[in-house]
Structure formats: C-alpha cells, structure tokens
Amino acid sequence: MFKVVIASDSFKGSLSSSEVADSIEAGLKSVCPEVECVKLSVADGGEGTVEALMDTLGGRRVECIVNDPLMRKITASYAILADGRTAVIEMAAASGLPLLSPSERNPMKTSTFGTGELILDALERGCDRFLVGIGGSATNDGGMGAFEALGYRFLDGDGNLLHGCGESLGRVASIDCSSVCPRLADSAFIVACDVDTPFCGPDGAAYVFAPQKGASASDVEALDRGLEHFAQVVSSCLGRNIISVPGSGAAGGLGGGFLAFSDAQLKRGVDMVLDAIDFDHIIDGVDAVVTGEGRIDIQTFKGKTPFGVMRRSRSRGVPVYAIGGCVALDGVEGIVPLMAPDIAVAYAGGGFECIIPSVSGEYDLEYVLRSDVARRNVKSVAASLAHLIIEDLN
C-alpha cells in the first residue's frame, strides 16, 4: 500500500481540476486498488482558481452586480470559502479583457472599478481575508478604479474628483482617505502575481502589457507617464514607494495598487493556492505526488501549477509525476525521453520523475477535448503511471 497526493490544474476546455483528479485516481486504483489517494483541486491564480479552492476547502459562490471595464452593469461572481471570512476573487470576472470586444479595448478608458466592487461586497458580508487573482486584465489604471470603489477619492489640482482609469493617472494631485471603507484596514490581501514587471518604465506595465489591451504607441507613452506620476503621488500622500517593486506592474499596475492601498502581499499564483490549502502539511509522509495541466510546455517551468507543485514537493523529498493533456517540451533544459514499462511516450527531468501526455501522435483536437474522451485518456495513462510509481518505490 502506498499514499499518493493528486494535485492537478484543470485541463482547460476539457476537464475541471477535480475531474482530472478523479480520473487519475481511477487509473491508479485500476492497477493498485489499495493505493490511498488524497485529491486536491489546485490552480495557478488565474482562471479556475475560485473553483479549485472551493472544491478543496468548501464554500459558496456569490453573485453581485458590478461595473465592467467600461462601467456597464454586469453580473460577476466570487467565492466565500467555508471559513466564512476568506473571499477568493478573480479580477477578470469584473475587469477582464474577455468582457470587451476587440474594438472596445482601450486602457486609457478602462477601469478596475468592478474589481473593487467585488471586494466591497465581500467586506460587507464579513470577509477579512482575500485571495485575489489579477490575470487577464483589460486595464492600465494602477488600481485607481478598484480603490475608488472602496472609498479612496482621487482629486485633481483643483480638487475635482477623478474617475479611476488610465487617462486619469497623470491628473491625480492628491488622495483623500476619509471615506475609505473602514473594514479595509483590518483585512489581509494576498495577490496572485506571476510577473516581475515594475510599475512603470520601459519594462513596466504600460510598455509590456498595454498594447495587447488596445493601446496605441502614443497611449503607451501617456499611460507610462501617468503611472509614474501616480506612483509619485502615492509616495507623497501615503508614504509608499511602489515604482520599482517587482510585480507592481501586474494587471496594468493593479499589483502596485494593492501594495499602495491595502498593504497586500504579492505571491506566485500557485504558491497562493498551495499555501491556502496547507499543501506542505498535506504531503508530509506521502509516497508520491501526481500533478498535471492541459498542456505541459516551456511555460509550465516558469511557475505554472505543475512546476509549483513539483518545487514544493521536491523540497520535502517527495517524488513528483506529471500528466499533461499534451506535452511539448522543446527548449526545456534537462528533459530526456524516458523508457518505462507500459508507457509509450514519456519524459523525465526538470525536477519530475516522469512527464506523460494523455494523448500523443496524430489526433483530432476536438475529439480529445471531449470530456468523456479526456477522462478515459487520463485514466489510461494514470494506470500506466501506477506501474512506474510502484517500480520506483520498490
């Protein structure tokens, strides 16, 4: 008998994290019925984080009316976990790029106001701990919109109130904190941030990310100047220097906004999730960890879910095996083909004992993405993986 922790991301467009875990468990038990499986739903702070944490920790989904990036009313949702005090928010639900058509994308005009409204709703429901994913933004407002919704007042040189959006950044002369939601100061924020982008400058939020959000070359220059000016005002009014902090430029400067206005902690997305579920404690004494995601490639090794799971597990001496919907490892150092019994295609290296694709060779993408087909394929390779784990343990 041996004990395995299964901690996989979703296979996007095919299986949820919990469905992947169920399929892996079924495959392992088909070979070794006595194996003990601990199934965890995990994610990397992006899409699927709310569902993953609800699956693992319990909780409920909350819907509320908020403003989208162009200040139009929409219904968005977030989770309150079973402890009743932890809210899990994906900013893309209110302020994400997919909420806009290509012709509507304009980071001079878009705002994170709706993200602030999600936070405010959770505060009013008694939450005081926030796990926030900030990927997929349509904005470049430095978090000005989000914290406007939470009661910060941004004023121009004549004392006029400014709305939080990209074009307002350069006009902010002062910050009025007198109307801030009082519960904000007693709340803790952990923000999933997987980039090291500074707030402004040639490697900052505007130059790196604004073009893909619809900014022209002149817009990029104006947004960068605005972010630099806004950071100077934040430093003057609040005493917080956010310009050069790695990650402060994430989500159009929303990372810096959280640092400035909520004293947040920025973490790698997968680490935020693994810490929330107490992963390090769960894997104490286990024999192996199985992880995965829909596509394992060079991006995986830059901090996505399987890499984060592997790194934490290896630091505690636990071997890690990975299953990918597909696997494309060109350019990843240390990866070599693995000859293993009952496994047609497999790789080793990069910290993993084994990396296996659930599909290989020629295949019809639409067919293999079907949930029933994906479940069957994952179960099949997990069964093959069981033989390898048993061999390694012996």
CORHU-V131480 format. One record per run of one state. SS is the DSSP state (helix for helix, strand for strand, loop for the rest). FROM is the first residue (numbers start at 1). TO is the last residue. If there is no record, write none. Layout:
((SS,FROM,TO) (SS,FROM,TO))
//
This chain:
((loop,1,2) (strand,3,8) (loop,9,10) (strand,11,11) (loop,12,14) (strand,15,15) (loop,16,16) (helix,17,31) (loop,32,35) (strand,36,41) (loop,42,48) (helix,49,57) (loop,58,58) (strand,59,67) (loop,68,72) (strand,73,81) (loop,82,85) (strand,86,90) (loop,91,91) (helix,92,95) (strand,96,96) (helix,97,99) (loop,100,101) (helix,102,104) (loop,105,112) (helix,113,124) (loop,125,128) (strand,129,133) (loop,134,136) (strand,137,137) (loop,138,143) (helix,144,149) (loop,150,152) (strand,153,155) (loop,156,160) (strand,161,161) (loop,162,165) (helix,166,171) (loop,172,173) (strand,174,176) (loop,177,181) (helix,182,186) (loop,187,187) (strand,188,192) (loop,193,204) (helix,205,213) (loop,214,216) (helix,217,238) (loop,239,249) (helix,250,262) (loop,263,264) (strand,265,267) (loop,268,268) (helix,269,276) (loop,277,278) (helix,279,282) (loop,283,287) (strand,288,297) (helix,298,302) (loop,303,304) (helix,305,314) (loop,315,318) (strand,319,328) (loop,329,335) (strand,336,337) (loop,338,339) (strand,340,340) (loop,341,342) (strand,343,343) (loop,344,346) (strand,347,349) (loop,350,351) (strand,352,357) (loop,358,364) (helix,365,368) (loop,369,370) (helix,371,393) (loop,394,394))
//
